[in-house]
Amino acid sequence: MGGENVEGTSAFVPQRRKAALVLLSVTLIWGATFIWMKQALNALEVEIQVFGKFPVVAYLVALRFLIAMVLVLAVFPKTMNGLRSKSVWTGGAILGGLMLVGFVSQMVALDDINPATSAFLTSLYVVMTALLTMRMSQHPPRRALYWGVLLATVGAAFIEGPPHLSWGWGEIITVACALFFALHIIFTQKLTLEMDPLMLTLTSFMVVGFGSLALAVGSASEAVEMMTQVLQRDGVLLPVFLLGVGGSFFCLVALNMYQRHMHPVQAAIIYAFEPVWATVFGLGLGLVDWTWWIPFGGGVLLIGNILVEITSPDEGDKTPTNA
């Protein structure tokens, strides 16, 4: 990657800390997406029984990312210029394809495993990010990041209690999902340093939005009727709108703009806060029962992030641009 996009030494630390706060706010909203998706799915119980869970959820994902796509075009109209660039389309296809496969894997597996097991296996993306970064880079992460990886993985895994593994298809698919999320973190770091992050955001949203729509249409026996009934069902449009505006538009624009100022492993450790916020919101709405695993998991995860932050060298993590 070109060195012209790397911050100078004097500006790196405040930029990195600002990025850390922005990415932490991303995890807060991602935690809320659990509630919004739950509300939409609860309202669509009839449609799920009639048409199946996969096409309904794929359609919700399509709506979410198509809303975000329209917002990017409205707020950042210059991103249209990126649609004429082959490299931007290639980058958007990589990021969007990884997100699409990750979302689909996660939604398929959730039918077969409990939330605690899903949280544990999905949290393995933190470990996978570290391993892949070490493999793909000539400059492996510093030692403190490995401790942060361990603490973040344990914290995210046990936030809803000890996972119970049986290693059926649900568990295997969820591990694959974690791998794709890890690859998304690494390629976000790489590609947003090489080209315009907002243009990449637009093309990746188009890939996820239209890709999910194709999956919904292809997997539903009566696609038009399914889509019509979903849009007309009370209690669906508001959560989907919030998913599009908050979960996709704000979160992924922020991620693509700010993650490049951090080491990808440190970003993955911060992202592990998502199940903490989801659990907090679930507690507030009575969707999750209180257990002492909640402060244990959240506390361990917080310690991991603090350890990484206080041991960060003043010159910042000199993330190699080819990592």
C-alpha positions in Angstrom: 0.0 0.0 0.0 1.0 3.6 -0.5 2.7 5.2 2.4 0.9 8.5 1.7 -2.1 7.4 3.7 -0.2 6.6 6.9 -0.5 9.2 9.7 2.6 10.9 10.9 4.1 9.9 14.2 3.0 13.1 16.1 -0.6 12.7 14.9 -0.9 8.9 15.2 -1.7 8.5 18.9 -4.6 10.9 19.1 -5.9 9.6 15.8 -5.6 6.0 17.1 -7.4 6.9 20.3 -10.1 8.7 18.4 -10.5 5.6 16.2 -10.7 3.4 19.3 -13.6 5.5 20.6 -15.4 5.5 17.3 -15.1 1.7 16.9 -16.3 1.3 20.5 -19.4 3.3 19.5 -19.8 1.0 16.5 -20.0 -2.0 18.9 -22.6 -0.2 20.9 -24.9 0.1 17.9 -24.1 -3.4 16.7 -25.2 -4.6 20.2 -28.5 -2.8 19.6 -29.0 -4.5 16.2 -29.6 -7.7 18.1 -32.7 -6.1 19.6 -33.9 -4.7 16.3 -33.4 -7.9 14.4 -35.2 -9.8 17.2 -38.1 -7.4 17.0 -38.4 -7.7 13.2 -38.2 -11.6 13.4 -40.8 -11.7 16.2 -43.2 -9.6 14.0 -42.6 -12.0 11.1 -43.4 -15.3 12.8 -46.2 -16.1 10.3 -44.1 -15.3 7.3 -41.2 -17.5 8.7 -43.6 -20.4 9.1 -45.0 -20.0 5.6 -41.9 -19.1 3.6 -39.1 -20.3 5.8 -36.6 -18.5 8.0 -33.7 -18.3 5.4 -35.5 -16.3 2.7 -37.2 -14.0 5.3 -33.9 -13.2 7.0 -32.0 -12.8 3.7 -34.7 -10.3 2.6 -34.3 -8.4 5.9 -30.5 -8.2 5.3 -31.1 -7.0 1.8 -33.4 -4.2 2.9 -31.0 -3.2 5.6 -28.1 -2.8 3.2 -30.1 -1.3 0.4 -31.3 1.4 2.8 -27.6 2.0 3.8 -26.7 2.1 0.1 -29.2 4.9 -0.6 -28.0 6.8 2.4 -24.4 6.7 1.2 -25.4 8.0 -2.2 -27.5 10.8 -0.6 -24.9 11.9 2.0 -21.8 11.3 0.0 -22.8 11.8 -3.7 -19.2 11.8 -4.8 -19.0 8.1 -4.1 -20.7 7.7 -7.4 -17.4 8.3 -9.1 -16.1 5.1 -7.6 -18.6 3.1 -9.7 -16.4 3.8 -12.7 -13.3 2.3 -11.0 -12.6 -1.4 -11.5 -10.3 -1.4 -8.4 -13.1 0.0 -6.2 -15.5 -2.6 -7.5 -13.0 -5.3 -6.9 -12.4 -4.0 -3.3 -16.1 -3.7 -2.7 -16.7 -7.2 -4.0 -14.2 -8.6 -1.6 -15.5 -6.7 1.5 -19.2 -7.2 0.5 -18.7 -10.8 -0.4 -17.0 -11.5 3.0 -19.9 -9.8 4.8 -22.5 -11.6 2.8 -21.1 -15.0 3.5 -20.5 -14.2 7.1 -24.1 -13.0 7.6 -25.6 -16.0 5.8 -23.4 -18.4 7.7 -24.5 -16.9 11.0 -28.2 -16.9 10.2 -28.1 -20.5 9.0 -26.2 -21.7 12.1 -28.4 -20.0 14.6 -31.2 -22.5 13.9 -29.1 -25.3 15.3 -27.1 -23.9 18.2 -27.8 -21.9 21.4 -26.8 -18.3 21.8 -24.0 -19.0 24.2 -22.3 -21.4 21.9 -22.8 -19.0 18.9 -21.2 -16.2 20.9 -18.2 -18.3 21.8 -17.6 -19.6 18.3 -18.2 -16.3 16.6 -15.8 -14.6 19.1 -13.1 -16.9 17.6 -12.7 -14.2 14.9 -10.5 -12.3 17.3 -8.1 -15.2 17.5 -8.4 -15.8 13.8 -7.6 -12.2 13.0 -4.4 -12.4 15.1 -3.3 -15.7 13.4 -4.1 -14.5 9.9 -2.3 -11.2 10.5 0.8 -13.1 11.7 0.6 -15.3 8.6 0.0 -12.5 6.1 2.4 -10.0 7.5 6.1 -9.8 7.9 5.6 -7.8 11.1 3.5 -9.9 13.6 1.5 -8.2 16.4 3.3 -7.2 19.5 3.0 -9.5 22.5 0.5 -7.4 24.5 -2.0 -7.8 21.6 -1.9 -11.6 22.1 -2.9 -11.2 25.7 -5.7 -8.9 24.6 -6.8 -11.5 22.1 -7.0 -14.1 24.8 -8.9 -11.9 27.2 -11.3 -10.6 24.6 -12.1 -14.2 23.4 -12.7 -15.5 26.9 -14.8 -12.4 27.8 -17.0 -12.5 24.7 -17.3 -16.3 24.9 -18.5 -16.4 28.5 -20.7 -13.3 28.6 -23.8 -15.6 28.4 -22.4 -18.5 30.4 -20.1 -21.4 29.5 -20.7 -22.7 25.9 -21.7 -26.3 25.4 -20.1 -27.7 22.2 -21.3 -30.8 20.4 -19.6 -30.0 17.0 -22.6 -30.5 14.7 -23.1 -28.6 11.5 -24.3 -25.5 13.4 -21.0 -25.2 15.2 -18.9 -25.9 12.1 -20.8 -23.2 10.1 -20.4 -20.7 12.9 -16.6 -21.2 12.9 -16.6 -20.6 9.2 -18.6 -17.4 9.9 -15.9 -16.3 12.3 -13.3 -16.9 9.7 -15.0 -14.7 7.2 -15.5 -11.9 9.8 -11.7 -12.1 10.6 -10.9 -11.8 6.9 -13.3 -8.8 6.6 -11.3 -7.0 9.4 -8.0 -7.7 7.7 -9.1 -6.8 4.2 -10.8 -3.6 5.5 -7.5 -2.6 6.9 -5.7 -3.3 3.6 -8.2 -1.9 1.1 -9.2 1.3 3.0 -5.5 2.3 3.0 -5.3 1.7 -0.8 -8.4 3.4 -2.0 -11.3 5.8 -0.9 -13.1 4.2 2.1 -16.5 5.7 1.2 -16.4 4.5 -2.4 -15.5 1.0 -1.0 -18.4 1.3 1.4 -20.9 2.0 -1.4 -19.8 -0.9 -3.6 -19.7 -3.3 -0.7 -23.2 -2.3 0.3 -24.4 -2.9 -3.2 -22.8 -6.4 -3.2 -24.4 -7.3 0.2 -27.8 -5.7 -0.6 -28.3 -7.2 -4.1 -26.6 -10.5 -3.1 -28.9 -11.0 -0.2 -31.9 -10.0 -2.3 -30.9 -12.7 -4.9 -30.6 -15.3 -2.1 -34.0 -14.3 -0.7 -35.7 -14.5 -4.2 -33.9 -17.7 -5.1 -34.7 -19.5 -1.8 -38.4 -18.5 -1.6 -41.1 -20.5 -3.5 -43.3 -17.4 -3.8 -40.8 -14.5 -3.6 -43.0 -11.6 -4.6 -45.7 -12.6 -2.1 -43.1 -13.1 0.6 -41.6 -9.6 0.1 -45.0 -8.0 -0.1 -46.1 -9.6 3.2 -42.9 -8.7 5.0 -43.2 -5.0 4.0 -46.8 -4.9 5.1 -46.4 -6.6 8.4 -46.7 -4.2 11.5 -43.6 -3.9 13.5 -41.1 -4.6 10.7 -40.3 -1.3 8.9 -39.0 0.6 12.0 -36.5 -2.0 13.1 -35.3 -2.6 9.5 -34.9 1.2 9.1 -32.8 1.3 12.3 -30.8 -1.6 11.1 -30.1 0.1 7.8 -29.3 3.6 9.3 -27.5 2.5 12.4 -26.2 -1.0 12.0 -25.1 -0.7 8.4 -24.7 3.0 7.3 -23.3 4.5 10.4 -21.3 1.5 11.7 -19.7 0.4 8.4 -19.0 4.0 7.2 -17.3 4.6 10.6 -15.5 1.2 10.5 -14.1 1.8 6.9 -13.1 5.4 7.8 -11.4 4.7 11.2 -10.2 1.1 11.4 -7.3 1.9 9.1 -5.7 4.0 11.9 -5.4 0.9 14.1 -3.7 -2.5 14.0 -6.4 -5.0 12.8 -5.9 -7.2 15.8 -6.6 -4.3 18.2 -9.7 -3.4 16.2 -10.9 -7.1 16.5 -10.4 -6.9 20.3 -12.6 -3.8 20.4 -15.3 -5.4 18.2 -15.5 -8.2 20.8 -17.5 -5.7 22.9 -20.5 -6.3 20.7 -22.0 -9.2 22.7 -21.5 -7.2 25.9 -23.7 -4.4 24.6 -26.2 -6.9 23.2 -26.4 -8.5 26.7 -26.9 -5.2 28.4 -29.7 -4.2 26.0 -31.2 -7.7 26.4 -31.2 -7.3 30.2 -32.9 -3.9 29.9 -35.7 -5.3 27.7 -36.1 -8.6 29.7 -34.8 -10.7 26.9 -31.8 -11.9 28.9 -31.7 -13.3 32.4 -29.1 -11.9 34.9 -26.2 -14.2 35.8 -22.8 -13.6 37.3 -21.3 -14.6 33.9 -22.3 -11.2 32.6 -19.9 -9.1 34.8 -17.3 -11.8 34.5 -17.3 -11.8 30.7 -17.6 -8.0 30.4 -14.9 -7.4 33.0 -12.4 -9.8 31.3 -13.0 -8.2 28.0 -12.6 -4.7 29.4 -9.3 -5.7 31.0 -8.1 -7.0 27.7 -8.9 -3.7 26.0 -7.3 -1.7 28.8 -4.1 -3.8 28.6 -3.8 -3.2 24.9 -4.3 0.5 25.2 -1.9 1.2 28.1 0.8 -0.9 26.5 0.5 0.8 23.1 3.8 2.5 22.2 3.7 6.3 21.8 4.6 6.0 18.2 1.5 3.9 17.6 1.2 0.4 16.1 3.2 0.6 13.0 0.8 -1.6 11.0 2.5 -2.7 7.8 0.5 -1.4 4.9 0.7 -4.8 3.2 -0.8 -6.7 6.2 
